[in-house]
Amino acid sequence: MELNRFNWNHVKDRLRKQIARSPIERAIVLGGFDYAVQKFKDGRHPKWRPHVYLLTQIGGKGLIQSALRRHYPGDKDTPKTVVVTEQKTTDKDLIATATYSFKSYFCERKPRMDRRRNADQDKSLLEPTHLAELALLFPVLKSH
């Protein structure tokens, strides 16, 4: 994916309409946009993976998945396009969730198998070339 061709406004508007027409239409939804670079075991070039994360007070895992999964079919690189996890309630988990959108780093993801042979990912900081490409998308702050 070429980042300069990705339009978050279209994604945001489409997602807003999908939620409004779903069983979670009355949900209060907070969220943000994120970026990661996916590396592949088969030697293909890494690919940008823009994604959305949302927090909501409504539903439960099944209801949220049914509301969104039909709009986001999987493929071989992304078999699970909608992942729902319930909020843990320890202070540490609540703070981590509340501050996630303020992070100042982005990651590269590389597939691997865990000890039980389940698909998992290793994460590492982006390479300088990927950081430079990503930096072009962020607005420049001007001082007055």
JORA-V55211 format. One record per pair of residues at least 4 apart in sequence whose C-alpha atoms are under 8 Angstrom apart, sorted by the first residue. I is the first residue (numbers start at 1). J is the second residue. D is the distance in Angstrom with one decimal. If there is no record, write none. Layout:
i = <I I>
j = <J J>
d = <D D>
This chain:
i = <1 1 1 1 1 2 2 3 3 3 3 4 7 8 8 9 10 11 12 13 14 15 16 17 18 18 18 18 19 19 19 19 19 20 20 20 21 22 23 23 24 24 24 24 24 27 27 27 28 28 28 29 29 29 29 30 30 30 31 31 31 31 31 32 32 32 32 33 33 33 33 34 34 34 34 34 35 35 35 35 35 35 36 36 36 36 36 36 36 37 37 37 37 37 37 37 37 38 38 38 38 38 38 38 39 39 39 39 39 39 39 39 40 40 40 40 40 41 41 59 59 60 60 61 61 61 61 62 63 64 64 65 65 65 65 66 68 68 69 69 69 72 72 73 73 74 74 74 74 75 87 87 88 88 89 89 90 91 92 93 94 95 96 99 105 106 106 107 107 107 107 108 108 108 108 109 109 109 109 110 110 110 111 111 111 111 112 112 112 112 113 113 113 113 113 114 114 114 126 126 127 128 129 130 131 132 133 134>
j = <5 6 47 48 49 6 48 48 133 134 137 137 11 12 33 13 14 15 16 17 18 19 20 21 22 67 68 71 23 24 25 67 68 24 25 26 25 67 63 67 58 59 63 64 67 56 57 58 56 57 58 54 55 56 57 54 55 56 52 53 54 55 101 52 53 54 101 50 51 52 53 50 51 52 53 106 48 49 50 51 106 107 48 49 50 106 107 108 109 46 47 48 49 107 108 109 126 46 47 48 49 108 109 110 44 45 46 47 108 109 110 111 44 45 46 110 111 110 111 63 64 64 86 65 84 85 86 66 67 68 84 69 82 83 84 70 72 82 73 81 82 81 82 79 81 78 79 80 81 79 93 94 93 94 93 94 94 95 96 97 98 99 100 103 125 125 126 123 124 125 126 123 124 125 126 121 122 123 124 121 122 123 119 120 121 122 119 120 121 122 117 118 119 120 121 118 119 120 130 131 131 132 133 134 135 136 137 138>
d = <8.0 7.9 6.0 5.5 7.5 6.9 7.3 7.2 7.9 7.5 7.8 7.2 6.7 6.0 7.9 6.1 6.0 6.0 6.1 6.4 6.2 6.2 6.2 6.3 6.3 7.9 7.4 7.9 7.7 6.3 5.4 7.1 7.5 7.4 4.5 7.6 6.2 5.4 7.1 6.2 6.9 6.8 7.4 6.9 6.8 6.4 6.6 5.5 5.7 6.5 7.5 6.4 5.7 4.7 7.6 5.6 5.1 6.5 7.1 5.4 4.1 5.8 7.8 5.8 5.6 6.7 6.4 7.2 5.8 4.6 6.5 5.7 5.3 6.1 7.5 7.8 7.0 5.8 4.4 6.2 6.4 7.5 6.0 5.1 6.3 6.1 5.1 5.4 6.8 6.3 5.6 4.5 5.7 6.5 4.4 6.0 7.5 5.4 5.2 6.2 6.5 5.8 4.8 6.1 7.6 7.1 4.6 6.8 7.1 6.0 5.0 7.3 5.9 7.4 6.6 6.5 6.9 7.7 7.1 5.4 6.2 6.2 7.7 6.1 5.7 7.0 7.2 6.1 6.2 6.4 7.4 5.4 6.5 7.5 6.9 6.9 6.8 7.0 6.6 7.0 5.8 6.0 7.3 7.9 6.6 5.4 4.4 5.8 5.6 5.2 7.7 7.6 5.9 7.0 6.2 6.0 6.2 6.1 6.1 6.2 6.1 6.1 5.9 7.1 7.2 6.3 6.4 6.0 5.4 4.7 5.2 5.5 5.3 6.0 5.5 6.0 5.7 4.8 6.8 5.4 5.2 6.5 7.1 5.9 4.5 6.4 6.0 5.2 5.4 6.8 5.1 5.3 4.7 5.4 7.7 5.4 6.5 6.1 6.0 6.2 6.3 6.1 6.4 6.2 6.0 6.7 7.6 7.4>
